[in-house]
Amino acid sequence: MIVVVDASVLISAILKPGSVPERALTRTLVGPDTLIISNDVECEYREVILRQKFDRLVALEWRQQYLQRVIDLAQRVEPIDPVHDCRDPKDNKYLELAEAGSADLIVSGDRTHLLPMHPWRSIRICSPADYLALANGGGIQGQ
């Protein structure tokens, strides 16, 4: 599967080793699935991991190293066509990337904007737990 991961899942993975978000992200990095990123998504990842509020939880250097691993292992796709479908305009970058990269799904922790859009243009949008269940032959909750 080709997967887009939003910044909420990335930061949860970094802050909580061994958590469901980290296991989901790891599946996209080491297989069998593939993580795709764009310049806009990378910029948001960087902005989120640099937030000072996380300094007391995880060292900045570790967060930067983790992000660099993600960037090194992801496949880069640059969207051409803008999307304006999300109520939160900042989240349109994930929809644009998913469409441009022919993603099978978007993994998100955004219960307010992205998750309620499932499915979007036949692209699944699910939580990290649902993604892992789907990858193991289950389905997305509510489906």
Secondary structure, DSSP 4 states (H G I P E B T S, - for coil): -EEEE-HHHHHHHHHSTTSHHHHHHHHHHHSSSEEEE-HHHHHHHHHHHT-GGGTTTS-HHHHHHHHHHHHHHSEE----S----SSSGGGHHHHHHHHHTT-SEEE---TTTTGGG-SBTTBEEE-HHHHHHHHTT---TT-
